[in-house]
Amino acid sequence: ADSQARYRSLVENINDVIFSMDLKGTVTYISPVVQNFDGLTQEQDIGVPLREFVDPDDKSVVATAFERVLAGHREPQEFRVIGKEGRLYYVRTSSRPLVEKGCVVGLTGVISDITARKAAENELRELNNDFVTLLESTRDFVYFKDRDTRFRFCSQTMATITGHRSWRDMIGKNDFEVFPEETARIYREEEQSIFNEGKPLLNKVDPYFDAQGERRWVNSNKWPVFDDKGVVVGIFGISRDVTELKLAEEKLNE
């Protein structure tokens, strides 16, 4: 009796929903915490087909998953349910067949609310899409380097002028694998102070060579990237081609 009481207390107080269904998909048991999802009491949910709470676009997915669980498959399933006031929840279920006297009479499992996780994933996906759009659209040379001065990301413009088809082909390479040795040495030397002192390098004019081997000039701004402990773990830089301005200044000086 004591163990049953402890088990019931556990089931009724955890955040996840414990449920069971018969072979028709009708709810035969569901823990009281379900009220946090749909606003209905435990008694109101029992006897209702689970598909009535599932988002219409996911009903076929849930029906297929239901059949697979009854057939002995145990893979988790994610889908959307319509909760109280029409709110859409993302949930993850882990289920297994419910067996009584050697016969499968339904299934039982756990429903976890993953709405917050899905929202974070979608936000991260949108941020990543925006970031990739920036890298592939900007005309400036944008780049991130790690502590070993290897490229983590860079703009497509920078990949193109160094003879790379895609900016992704630059990832993991260092300056000496991308630029002529003379140019790479200039970049390596000036970035040491950023790593050692944690101070940005601003308005520095440096030479570079384009894909045709023509000498050109860029104005660069580079900032240190810190970790949570304040240690410099990389560099973020933006360089802009100023060749025309540089040539004009040289002509004016002459």
N, C-alpha and C positions, 0 to 999 in steps of 0.2 A: 504493500500500500504506500509506504514511504517513497519507494523508488518510482512508482507511478505518479505520485504527486510531484516529485522533483522533475520528472520528464515533462509532465503537463505544464509546469511552471516555466520550464525552459522553452518549450514550443510556443507558449503564449506570450513570451516576453522578448524573444529575439526579434531583430529588425526584419529578417527574412520571413517570407510567407511559406508555411508548410501546407501542402495540399495533397489530396488524392482524388482520382477520378475513376469512374467505371469505364467499361469498354465503349460506351457511347460518347465519352468525353464530358459527362455530367459530373459536376463537383460533388463528391461524397463527404469530403471533409476539407476544411480550410481554417487556418489559425486566425485568431481575432485581429491580428495586426493588419489583415487585409483591408480593414476599415480605413487605414491611412492612405490606401490607394484609391478605392472606389467610393468611399463614404458610406458603404452598406455594412450592415452588421453581419456577423458570422452566419446567423440563421438565414439571412436574406440571400447570401451567396450559395449556400448549400442547396443542391437540386437544380442549379442553373448550369447550362452548358458553358464551358470555359470560352468557346468561340464567340460568345456574345460580348465578351469584354475585349476581344482582340481587335486591333485596327483592321479595317477591311482589306487594306493592301497586304497584310501579313497573314491572313487567314489560311491561304493555301500552304504557306510555309509551316504554320503550326500544325495543320492537318497531316502534312507529310512527316513532320517530326514526331507526331503522336504515333503514327503507324510504325515508325522506325524504332521508337522506344519499346513498343509492344513486341517487336520482333527481336529485341535483345540488344539494340544499339544504345550506347550510353553517352553519346556526344552532347555537350551543352548546346542550347539553342537561344538565340537572342531575337526578340521581336517587340512590337509595340502594343500596349494596351491602353484603352480609353478609361481614364479614371474619373474621379469626381469633378463636376463642373466642366466636363469635356477635356480635361487636361490629358495630354499624351505622355505616357511613361514608357521608357525603354526598360525592359526587364531581361533577365538571364535566368533560364531554368536549367536545373539538373534533375533528371528524372530516371526512374528505373521501373520495371514491371512490378506490379503488386500481385503477389502470389498467395493464394489461400488453398490449403489442402492439395498442393501440387498443381493447381490450375491458375493461369493468369486471369485475374478478375478486373484488372485496370492498371493504373500506374500511380506512383507516388513520387513526390519530389519537392524541390525548394525553388521558390521564386525570389530573385534578388533584384532590388531596384538599382539600375545602372544609369539612370537618367543624367546624373551629374557627370559621370565618367564620359558618357556619350557627348554631352555638351562641351566638355573640355577637349575631347578628340576632334569635334567639328570645328571648334575655335582654333585649335592647333593646325588643322588641315587648311582652314582659310588663311591663317597667318603664313603657312608654308607656301600656299599658292600665290599670295601677295609678294612674298620674298622672291620666289622664282620669277614672277613677272618683272620685278625690279631688275634682277640679274640679267634677264634676257632682253630687256627693253632700253635700259639706260645707255647713253653714249659715253658715259664716264667709265674709267677703269676702277671698278669696285672690287675689293678683295679682303679676305680674312685669312690670316696665317696662324698656325699653331706655334707652340713653344720652340719647335725645331724649324721654324720658318717655312713649313710646308703649307701649301695652299689648302684651305678647307673649303672655301667657296670663292668664286670670282665672277665678274660679269662676262657676258658673251663677247662684248667688245674687246675685253682683254684677251680672251681666248683666241679671237680671230686675228688680232695683230701679232700673236705669237705663233700662228700657224696651226692652232688646234681647231678641230671641227666643232667641238662642244666645250662649254665651260666645265662640264663634268670630267672631261679628259685631263683637266688641270689638277684635279683633286689628288693630293698626296705628293705632288712634285714640289721641289724647292726652286729657288731662283736660278741656280746653276744648271738645272735641267730644262729651264724655260728660256732664259736670256743668254746672250753672249757673256763670256766670263768677265769682261771689263764692267759691263752694266750690272751683272749679278753681284760683283764685289762691292760696288757702290751702295747697292741696296742693303746688302748684308751688314756693312760697316755702319751705316746710318741708323739701322734698326736696333743695333746693340744697345744704344743708349735708352731706347724705349723699354727694352726688356730689363735693363739693369737699374734704371732710375724711375721707371713708371711714368715718364713725362712724354707728352705728345710731340711730334715733329710736324711743324706747320709751315706752309708756304715754301716748301723746298723744291727747287727746280732741278730736275735730273734728266739726263739723256736716256733715250731708249731707241730700239730699232724696230721698225714695223715688219710686217710679213715679207715685204720686198727687200728688206735689208737697208732701207733708207733711215738715216739718223734723224730722229725727231726729239721733241722735248715735252716734258710733262711737269705740271705743278702738282705736288703731292702733299697731302695731309694724312698723317698716320697717328692713330691713338692706341694706347695700350688697352687690352682686354683683361679684366681682373676676374679671379674666381671668388668664391664666398669668403676666403681668408685674406683677400687683398693681394694675392700673388699674381703677377703678370703671367698669363697663360697663352697670350696670343696678341695679334695686331689686327686692327681694322683700318683699312686705308681707302682713300679716294684720290685718284689722280686724274687730271684733266689735260688734254693735249693743248699746249700753248706754243706750238711750233711757229705759227704765223706771227704771234706776238714777239717771240724770241728773235725771229729773223728781222722783224721791223725794228726792234731795239738795236740790233747789230748794225743795220743800215743807218739808223739815226746816229749812232756813235761814230760810224765812219764819216 
